[in-house]
């Protein structure tokens, strides 16, 4: 945990990239940008039940 998600979104913006979407595989424990991107959808593939401030969450099965 403790990932800083801001640099990847800043990189996309600073380099004028035009992604169709963003998929992040994460436990969702970290620092998020203050706002969601306007130009593309965000999908989080989450390994926990944590929340995200934006985007859709696809929960990955957890081991039992």
RASUL-V379283 format. One record per pair of residues at least 24 apart in sequence whose ideal C-beta (glycine too) atoms are under 8 Angstrom apart, sorted by the first residue. I is the first residue (numbers start at 0). GAP is how many residues later the second one is. D is the distance in Angstrom with one decimal. If there is no record, write none. Layout:
i gap d
I GAP D
I GAP D
This chain:
i gap d
0 26 5.6
0 28 3.1
0 29 6.6
1 27 6.2
1 28 5.8
2 24 7.9
2 26 7.0
2 27 3.6
2 28 7.5
3 26 6.0
3 27 4.8
4 25 5.5
4 26 6.4
4 27 5.1
4 28 6.7
5 25 6.2
5 26 7.2
5 27 5.1
8 24 5.0
8 28 6.3
11 25 7.3
12 24 7.8
21 33 7.8
24 35 7.9
27 24 5.4
27 29 7.7
